[in-house]
């Protein structure tokens, strides 16, 4: 923070106005002159470290908010919106975008929502056209946003750490007798509280389900397709939904979702988070992760969970004053579809279209189970260490194609000393970071041999006499 100049004039002005203070009154409380505060509010002076700390202690302000992480995220999304061909020739420069997002963040957020709705409508119309062409008949689709997209975006925009979920998980664990393991404790609780028994059934009995609750026989049936750790998670999800229904409903309400389908999906997502919190108790998992420098393979063995469960839990360890390295995780399939993302603010991604093809997550599909680690640098000079590894889904039979996705797990390079995956990737002798971008349609890096599309933000540069290493040359 000491090396980065922070200009946060509009944010300081909004804070002052919200408190009903004059410039003179706020300046007096901060121990500076009113003229100096006036210069700060007009972005003619940066915030010093001392003033940042004084603001935080005097008005209980989040320092991360003053450093503009939210505005940086808005900037990236606005840049994506203005790069749309529909707005060709109307794109503002970076200084205009900065001024706009800082002066009117709510308006910027509303514009992003409008653009996302527009793009989703285009995608749905494209799918409708394809169906009509194939079937020769019309189809009726609701014009609202897809529930799964709305749910995923709501979770991506909030912190992966949910205090109420963590408290509920610890309260439940305090009630259980864990002498013979969590699975036995969960099954006893289900019998005692709801007279509900758990059965693990073969594939031929449950060909289409991983978990099914039969109300008539009061049985929770779990498929043998799941690994033991995934079976434990499914039982824990059922306990979460029964024991903490009101809490989960309350958390869902905070998301302001617009449809019953998206709210139902959000309920299961909160139940999944609560299940992970029970399987991997916060304090013990945090201390072990610190001691092992976040080695996910060792963590999964130590706690008897899957690689994916350990990775997702790492993103949730962000309790103030008792937090781990701020990880982000992104899960994709072999076709490049993004399935889930958490904690990825600041990392370059696009909502529509593919991610950067140079990311190690795509390389991971070529060697299942192997971890690929790499230092990367974005066009904005942000540096991260990322790892890619495939994770197995449901167990498959001989004639089934295995379910396989890949996780991209990463963290800011500033935390390299605390994570084993950064060893050899950071320091004077380390090779240069891999240059990545937010996806080909938004990336303006020249000479990229992995480019699949020209950038929407630049006109093509066609020259019969010259051809660059990229498949598309641009001005």
Secondary structure, DSSP 4 states (H G I P E B T S, - for coil): -TTS-B--HHHHHHHHHHHT--HHHHHHHHTS-HHHHHHHHTTSSPBPHHHHHHHHHHH---HHHHTTHHHHHHHHHHHHHHTSGGGTT-PPPHHHHHHHHHH-HHHHHHHHHHHHHHHHHHHHHHHHHHHHHHHSS-----SSPPHHHHHHHHHHTS-S--HHHHHHHHHHHHHS--TT-HHHHHHHHHHHHH--EEEEE-TTTSSS-SEEEETTTTEEEEETTS-HHHHHHHHHHHHHHHHSHHHHHHHHHHTT-SSHHHHHHHHHHHHHHHHHHHHS-HHHHHHHHHHTTT-HHHHHHHHT--HHHHHHHHHT-EETTEE----EEEEEETT--EEEEES-TTS---SSS---TTSHHHHGGGSTT--EEEEEE-TT--EEEEEEEEEE-S---TTSPPPEEEEEEEEEGGGGGG-GGGTTTSSTTSPPPEE--S-TTT---SS-TT--S--TTS-B---TT---SSSS-B-
